[in-house]
Amino acid sequence: MKPVSILLQRRDSISWRIEPDATVFDALQLLARFEVGALMVMKGDRLVGLFSERDYTRKIALQGKSSKEVRVADIMTADVLTVTPATRTLECMTLMSQKRIRHLPVCDGDKVVGMISIRDLMDDIITDHEQTIQDLRTYIQS
C-alpha cells in the first residue's frame, strides 16, 4: 500500500473547508458544490473540527433545527482523527473501519495538507487491482 501523499496529488481537497462561525446552511452548500460528504472546519490555518453529512442529519434535520440559524461550530465533530502524508493507505482503511468514519484530514505537523475519504481509498484499491490484472494478462500472453 502507498502513502496518503500519493492520493492527495490527484485532487485539491485542501479547499474543502469552512469557518466555524459559518452557518450549517453555508456548509451544506459547499458540500453540494464540491460533491463531498465532509468539510474541514478551519479557524485560519488551524484545524478545529470536521463537519459531515452525518453531523447535519443527526444534529439538525432529526432535531428539527434550522440550518440557516445554527453555526457549524455548534454541531461539528471537534475531536478529529488525522493522519500524516506518510501514513499508508491500509492503515487509513483500518482506522476508518475501526472508528466508523469516512474522512481523514491529512496533516504535516500543524499544517493541514488535505483530506482523504473512504472513496479515495476504495478507488485506489480498484485501480491497483485493475493494474495487477492487466500485468498478469500481459505476463500470460507473452
Secondary structure, 3 states (H helix, E strand, C coil): CCEHHHHHCCCCHHHCEECCCCEHHHHHHHHHHHCCCEEEEEECCEEEEEEEHHHHHHHHHCCCCCCCCCEHHHHCECCCCCECCCCEHHHHHHHHHHHCCCEEEEEECCEEEEEEEHHHHHHHHHHHHHHHHHHHHHHHHC
